[in-house]
Amino acid sequence: MVYNLPYMISIIKMGVSLLSIYLNNGATTWPKPACVPEAISSFILERGANLARGSSSGRDIDSLDMVISARQDIASFFRGYRKRDPRYVTFTGNVTESLNVVLKGFLRPGMHALTTSMEHNSVIRPLRRLEGQGVKVSVLQCDSKGFLNPEVLHSFLKENSVDLFVLSHASNVCGSIQPLEDLAAICTRAGVPCVLDSAQTAGVLEIDVEGLGLSACCFTGHKGLMGPQGIGGIVWEPGFAARVLPFVEGGTGSFSDDEHQPEILPDRFEAGTPNLPGIAGLSASLGWIVETGVEAISEREKKLGKRLLEGIRTLPGLEIFGSEMDRDRLAVFAMNLDSMDNGTAAFELSERWGIETRPGLHCSPLGHRTLGTFPGGALRVSIGFFNTEQEIDVAVEALGILAAEKAVH
Ligand SMILES: Cc1ncc(COP(=O)(O)O)c(C=O)c1O
């Protein structure tokens, strides 16, 4: 690490240690609540049986119990259709897999899929694959701050026949939160299934799957849900789930006499041994979130986000993309420094201040095109529940120093 004088002075002033400052929570939240590694380790050490593939020993029953309770807790967390009915929660490895299961299982040649210009590649890449197989794909243009105007969706659905609408609840690039209530209501009125990518919002914003009338809510465990990597899932509307074909088939530990994939849920979409330690970890993190409160998590992140925004808004030579307001947005900020490449900025922040961020295109070329930052991308600073005000102040100070250094070159 190379330290410079202004940085050392600012650090001493603020009494902040030189430990790493993690501001890459959009990629994965860190650290996790202590109950998460504890639950993973206790599952492996004390239970560790496979799911429905044993002899009904105590360990088998305990493991099965853990998975059923986790499904019920997820159903109730997302306010699924049949309350705590565990059948309508499918586990996957991550939200990318969830979106693939839904999109590739539902869309057939001749159908028409609609999405937005702020999507992650986990939505647009499966759609482009399907397009090559005869599915029509349309992309609604969001405004330059990353928001989709509900009127745009309304007009499109009035003039076109659409079989499915899929969207990200909030942008992983600039944090803009879509007006989901309005968008989902428009879909419900038009009879179009609405599929949500909740990667950036689950655990940070309340999501009422049944109240919104969503057909499927795809989630990932390792971001706002505070769980480990490698676990995600889908909360289904039962009627919609019945119209989706599984594309992974194999052993389920059930109906073993049948050479065909079981029709019933959750077995229909879950062939192969699931990530049981991951489910144990996710179950613990969900308990932590419920106890802490989504509202409290959201308020804390918002407050820290506001502090960052106020600190950097007026820095000369620093441009912020997306909403400059502190409402309608998550604490995920995209920015660029004048004449300093965002990769260099991320490197400098990391080397000199131990601040972890993420530069580049964030797996969202569409989003960056919408914001006008393609192909160069942007520096993303994403705040999490465990960040502190002091850490935000160091980041503001560091960005100010980088901007000023560049200005004199
Ligand atoms: C909006 C959005 N969708 C999808 C993903 C993919 O998440 P995962 O890698 O957990 O599947 C991400 C991750 O950054 C995201 O932010």
The ligand as an SDF file (V2000), in Angstrom:
LIG
                    3D

 16 16  0  0  0  0  0  0  0  0999 V2000
  -29.8100   -7.1650  -10.9480 C   0  0  0  0  0  0  0  0  0  0  0  0
  -29.0110   -8.4310  -10.8990 C   0  0  0  0  0  0  0  0  0  0  0  0
  -29.4620   -9.5250  -11.5140 N   0  0  0  0  0  0  0  0  0  0  0  0
  -28.7800  -10.6760  -11.4950 C   0  0  0  0  0  0  0  0  0  0  0  0
  -27.5750  -10.7920  -10.8510 C   0  0  0  0  0  0  0  0  0  0  0  0
  -26.8640  -12.1100  -10.8350 C   0  0  0  0  0  0  0  0  0  0  0  0
  -26.7340  -12.5690   -9.5460 O   0  0  0  0  0  0  0  0  0  0  0  0
  -26.1190  -14.0320   -9.2540 P   0  0  0  0  0  0  0  0  0  0  0  0
  -24.6990  -13.9590   -9.7310 O   0  0  0  0  0  0  0  0  0  0  0  0
  -26.2320  -14.2140   -7.7880 O   0  0  0  0  0  0  0  0  0  0  0  0
  -26.9020  -14.9950  -10.0450 O   0  0  0  0  0  0  0  0  0  0  0  0
  -27.0470   -9.6840  -10.2220 C   0  0  0  0  0  0  0  0  0  0  0  0
  -25.7140   -9.7360   -9.5900 C   0  0  0  0  0  0  0  0  0  0  0  0
  -24.9590   -8.8160   -9.6050 O   0  0  0  0  0  0  0  0  0  0  0  0
  -27.7860   -8.4720  -10.2290 C   0  0  0  0  0  0  0  0  0  0  0  0
  -27.3350   -7.3920   -9.6120 O   0  0  0  0  0  0  0  0  0  0  0  0
  1  2  1  0
  2  3  1  0
  2 15  2  0
  3  4  2  0
  4  5  1  0
  5  6  1  0
  5 12  2  0
  6  7  1  0
  7  8  1  0
  8  9  2  0
  8 10  1  0
  8 11  1  0
 12 13  1  0
 12 15  1  0
 13 14  2  0
 15 16  1  0
M  END
$$$$
